[in-house]
Amino acid sequence: MFSSHATAELFTPSTRRSRPEANWSPFALLIAWQRRIAARDALSEMDARMRADIGLTQDAIAIEAEKPFWRA
């Protein structure tokens, strides 16, 4: 499915002032974007039981899934 690292990255608050991605290599940036896409796809495919297991509501998952891949 997806790693817990990817999930933690998705739900970490981001600010415009703090953009660690600005210092990443292009390859690392592409990998991060790919992980976000995969994690958001996996979240959007979860059923009610799986959402309850991780403690997220359908609304929270919808908000996360709608984000563009470049936004943490």
Phi and psi restraints in degrees (value plus and minus 20) as a CYANA .aco file:
   2 PHE   PHI    -168.3  -128.3
   2 PHE   PSI     135.9   175.9
   3 SER   PHI    -100.6   -60.6
   3 SER   PSI     137.6   177.6
   4 SER   PHI     -87.0   -47.0
   4 SER   PSI     -46.7    -6.7
   5 HIS   PHI     -82.1   -42.1
   5 HIS   PSI     -63.7   -23.7
   6 ALA   PHI     -84.4   -44.4
   6 ALA   PSI     -59.4   -19.4
   7 THR   PHI     -85.6   -45.6
   7 THR   PSI     -64.1   -24.1
   8 ALA   PHI     -82.0   -42.0
   8 ALA   PSI     -58.6   -18.6
   9 GLU   PHI     -82.7   -42.7
   9 GLU   PSI     -57.4   -17.4
  10 LEU   PHI     -86.4   -46.4
  10 LEU   PSI     -54.8   -14.8
  11 PHE   PHI    -122.9   -82.9
  11 PHE   PSI      -5.4    34.6
  12 THR   PHI    -106.1   -66.1
  12 THR   PSI     106.0   146.0
  13 PRO   PHI     -82.0   -42.0
  13 PRO   PSI     119.7   159.7
  14 SER   PHI    -138.3   -98.3
  14 SER   PSI     130.6   170.6
  15 THR   PHI    -147.6  -107.6
  15 THR   PSI     139.3   179.3
  16 ARG   PHI     -90.5   -50.5
  16 ARG   PSI     -47.3    -7.3
  17 ARG   PHI     -92.0   -52.0
  17 ARG   PSI     -52.5   -12.5
  18 SER   PHI    -129.6   -89.6
  18 SER   PSI      80.5   120.5
  19 ARG   PHI    -146.0  -106.0
  19 ARG   PSI      62.8   102.8
  20 PRO   PHI     -82.7   -42.7
  20 PRO   PSI     -43.1    -3.1
  21 GLU   PHI     -82.5   -42.5
  21 GLU   PSI     -42.7    -2.7
  22 ALA   PHI     -82.3   -42.3
  22 ALA   PSI     -45.1    -5.1
  23 ASN   PHI    -118.0   -78.0
  23 ASN   PSI     -19.0    21.0
  24 TRP   PHI    -100.1   -60.1
  24 TRP   PSI     132.7   172.7
  25 SER   PHI     -90.9   -50.9
  25 SER   PSI     138.3   178.3
  26 PRO   PHI     -76.9   -36.9
  26 PRO   PSI     -57.7   -17.7
  27 PHE   PHI     -84.7   -44.7
  27 PHE   PSI     -65.5   -25.5
  28 ALA   PHI     -83.1   -43.1
  28 ALA   PSI     -57.4   -17.4
  29 LEU   PHI     -85.1   -45.1
  29 LEU   PSI     -63.0   -23.0
  30 LEU   PHI     -83.1   -43.1
  30 LEU   PSI     -59.6   -19.6
  31 ILE   PHI     -84.0   -44.0
  31 ILE   PSI     -64.1   -24.1
  32 ALA   PHI     -81.7   -41.7
  32 ALA   PSI     -63.5   -23.5
  33 TRP   PHI     -82.6   -42.6
  33 TRP   PSI     -61.7   -21.7
  34 GLN   PHI     -82.8   -42.8
  34 GLN   PSI     -61.2   -21.2
  35 ARG   PHI     -84.5   -44.5
  35 ARG   PSI     -60.8   -20.8
  36 ARG   PHI     -82.6   -42.6
  36 ARG   PSI     -63.5   -23.5
  37 ILE   PHI     -80.7   -40.7
  37 ILE   PSI     -67.4   -27.4
  38 ALA   PHI     -83.9   -43.9
  38 ALA   PSI     -63.3   -23.3
  39 ALA   PHI     -86.9   -46.9
  39 ALA   PSI     -61.0   -21.0
  40 ARG   PHI     -89.2   -49.2
  40 ARG   PSI     -55.3   -15.3
  41 ASP   PHI     -83.7   -43.7
  41 ASP   PSI     -63.8   -23.8
  42 ALA   PHI     -83.8   -43.8
  42 ALA   PSI     -61.3   -21.3
  43 LEU   PHI     -81.1   -41.1
  43 LEU   PSI     -63.1   -23.1
  44 SER   PHI     -89.5   -49.5
  44 SER   PSI     -38.5     1.5
  45 GLU   PHI    -111.8   -71.8
  45 GLU   PSI     -23.2    16.8
  46 MET   PHI     -90.4   -50.4
  46 MET   PSI     123.1   163.1
  47 ASP   PHI    -109.6   -69.6
  47 ASP   PSI     157.7   197.7
  48 ALA   PHI     -80.0   -40.0
  48 ALA   PSI     -58.7   -18.7
  49 ARG   PHI     -84.7   -44.7
  49 ARG   PSI     -63.8   -23.8
  50 MET   PHI     -86.3   -46.3
  50 MET   PSI     -60.3   -20.3
  51 ARG   PHI     -81.9   -41.9
  51 ARG   PSI     -60.6   -20.6
  52 ALA   PHI     -84.9   -44.9
  52 ALA   PSI     -56.9   -16.9
  53 ASP   PHI     -81.4   -41.4
  53 ASP   PSI     -56.3   -16.3
  54 ILE   PHI    -118.2   -78.2
  54 ILE   PSI     -21.3    18.7
  55 GLY   PHI      58.0    98.0
  55 GLY   PSI       9.3    49.3
  56 LEU   PHI    -135.8   -95.8
  56 LEU   PSI     127.0   167.0
  57 THR   PHI    -110.2   -70.2
  57 THR   PSI     145.4   185.4
  58 GLN   PHI     -81.4   -41.4
  58 GLN   PSI     -57.3   -17.3
  59 ASP   PHI     -84.6   -44.6
  59 ASP   PSI     -63.0   -23.0
  60 ALA   PHI     -83.1   -43.1
  60 ALA   PSI     -60.5   -20.5
  61 ILE   PHI     -87.7   -47.7
  61 ILE   PSI     -59.7   -19.7
  62 ALA   PHI     -82.5   -42.5
  62 ALA   PSI     -61.5   -21.5
  63 ILE   PHI     -82.2   -42.2
  63 ILE   PSI     -65.9   -25.9
  64 GLU   PHI     -85.5   -45.5
  64 GLU   PSI     -62.5   -22.5
  65 ALA   PHI     -87.4   -47.4
  65 ALA   PSI     -46.7    -6.7
  66 GLU   PHI    -100.6   -60.6
  66 GLU   PSI     -33.2     6.8
  67 LYS   PHI     -86.7   -46.7
  67 LYS   PSI     124.6   164.6
  68 PRO   PHI     -88.8   -48.8
  68 PRO   PSI     134.9   174.9
  69 PHE   PHI     -81.4   -41.4
  69 PHE   PSI     -44.7    -4.7
  70 TRP   PHI    -102.4   -62.4
  70 TRP   PSI     -28.4    11.6
  71 ARG   PHI    -118.2   -78.2
  71 ARG   PSI     105.8   145.8
